[in-house]
Amino acid sequence: MHIFLTGVTGLLGSAFARAAKRRGHTITAVVHTAPLPVGVSVDRIIEGDLTDHKWVLREVLDVFPQALVNTAAISAPADCEANPENAQALNVGLPAQLAQLAHHLSAPLVHVSTDMVFDGERGNYAPTDAPAPANLYGWQKLEAEKAVVKAAPDFATVLRLTLLNGNTPGGRRSVHESLFASWARGEVPKLYTDEIRQPCLADNAAEVLVELCERDGFAGIRHWAGAERLSRWEIGRRILKHFNLPADLIEPVSRRDSPEGRKRPPDLTLDITTLRSKLKTRPQSFDEQLDPLVVPPPARDWYHSL
Ligand SMILES: NC(=O)c1ccc[n+]([C@@H]2O[C@H](COP(=O)([O-])OP(=O)(O)OC[C@H]3O[C@@H](n4cnc5c(N)ncnc54)[C@H](OP(=O)(O)O)[C@@H]3O)[C@@H](O)[C@H]2O)c1
């Protein structure tokens, strides 16, 4: 299958490219500012800005793909707040356009969304639960979901994912990498014991994306995550253990103890029952997710000096 992939240099997009190539698919991937990561190979690279609608239209019609996978996003809430117009164009305008193109081509589109369409007051959210985002990023992702489902109701799958683990090209993006960055700066991160997340390895989410491209019958909103619900503090504790680091490198705190903490969504866990029962890919325990994680390159000197 020939797949048009966006976000190939990101955490999830690079994992998708590796997974799809292992399954024998042909990939045309869009790169923007970052180079193709080491270890990722695709069949064709096109360079451009996905907020340029005319360019996207021309390139997609030129490729005429059999499936489209959209992992490109301004995915850090702070970056959305810093440049809302650019984030709106990428997080909402692009998926809306890709959905129109998917409908036109009668090709499946898998668009990635987030647990942050919920406010986290309840947790264990089902795909049918009413979203209520707590920040601009969540609002943009929700607006995109609605536009995608409206434009391509028969061809688009919106896959909501949770906090992603993995090794990123720059070594600063994912959960363990940002902890290592703090430790290398001599900090002891404060981690909430009452903020619950359901981390998922990007490679595992990528396997799900590949399955969703290959199989029919998954149009609509879907949820995927890891197998365990853990506090931020427990996530940090297990990462320390995995890398044989001392337990006092993190400090447990409560969300209730600070105004910033109280603003954060307490529980963004997802109910993944439906996909879990229908897909070959299995959700992973947190220990399984930790297995492939390496000490990020920017923190290696610090780690080896211990
Ligand atoms: N990371 C998480 O914990 C998490 C959790 C839940 C859901 N998600 C969702 O999963 C998806 C993937 O997230 P991620 O963490 O893999 O993102 P990421 O690592 O931040 O990657 C984002 C990608 O988008 C590309 N991009 C940004 N602006 C672009 C533009 N104007 N034109 C072309 N490409 C552009 C980036 O390329 P350049 O760097 O070259 O611009 C990069 O390849 C997103 O939809 C996100 O909302 C992520």
The ligand as an ORCA input file, in Angstrom:
! r2SCAN-3c Opt
* xyz 0 1
  N       3.734     13.061     22.232
  C       2.703     12.713     22.983
  O       2.851     12.416     24.198
  C       1.299     12.631     22.382
  C       0.241     12.177     23.177
  C      -1.033     12.066     22.612
  C      -1.252     12.410     21.278
  N      -0.209     12.879     20.534
  C      -0.485     13.224     19.132
  O       0.320     12.378     18.334
  C       0.703     13.044     17.129
  C       2.213     12.973     16.976
  O       2.819     13.621     18.092
  P       4.415     13.614     18.265
  O       4.686     13.705     19.715
  O       5.003     12.518     17.444
  O       4.761     15.022     17.613
  P       6.223     15.646     17.394
  O       7.290     14.717     17.847
  O       6.156     17.007     17.997
  O       6.316     15.754     15.805
  C       5.563     16.693     15.095
  C       5.878     16.558     13.621
  O       5.117     17.549     12.910
  C       6.003     18.173     11.961
  N       5.576     19.522     11.648
  C       5.365     20.555     12.498
  N       4.999     21.663     11.807
  C       5.001     21.323     10.481
  C       4.703     22.018      9.291
  N       4.310     23.310      9.301
  N       4.822     21.357      8.120
  C       5.227     20.055      8.094
  N       5.488     19.335      9.200
  C       5.375     19.959     10.386
  C       7.346     18.172     12.670
  O       8.395     18.398     11.745
  P       9.428     19.626     12.001
  O       9.978     19.416     13.384
  O      10.432     19.495     10.922
  O       8.610     20.889     11.932
  C       7.362     16.771     13.264
  O       7.749     15.831     12.299
  C       0.128     14.454     17.231
  O      -1.100     14.506     16.565
  C      -0.109     14.641     18.724
  O      -1.154     15.553     18.947
  C       1.063     12.982     21.040
*
